Amino acid sequence: MQSSHFDKKGAAKMVDVSKKKITTRVAKAEGSIHMKSTTLKMIQKGLHKKGDVLSIARLAGIMGAKKTSDLIPLCHPLGIEGINIDFEINNKSNSIKVLVNCKTTNKTGIEIEALTAVSICTLTIYDMCKSVDRGMIISNVFLTHKSGGKSGTFKK
């Protein structure tokens, strides 16, 4: 069976979605960043010298989602019609969970945009806090929900 991302000669190609139906598509993803308790407290209290870490991470995640097709070679450019990014702080595990919900009305899915947003959020938190905590760990980045399109709904 031939892969959809390669032609008959084995050269990479972007999948032709021109004949697909436009549907509302939603994707949700999450990921976590673990850190020292002192780093987490600094973020929570807004004491970082670079500013409000989570607000900046949220903006970076939105920007990252919008740039996904520039980063992933065979990803179609999409109009993102909605993106929501939330953070759940866990003081027991000294972690921040990033939760992303993306929406579009298009011919192809928005899963990669949601995953990119999670990744960029956690990387931004790392970048902003690396001067005080180089041991932070980004983990468990995954798709939790996908709906719309021919393949239907996926829930983790």
Secondary structure, 3 states (H helix, E strand, C coil): CCCCCECCCCCECCCCCCCCCCEEEEEEEEEEEECCHHHHHHHHHCCCCCCCHHHHHHHHHHHHHHCHHHHCCCCCCCCCCEEEEEEEEECCCCEEEEEEEEEEEECCCCHHHHHHHHHHHHHHHHHHHCCCCCCCEEEEEEEEEEECCCCCCEEC
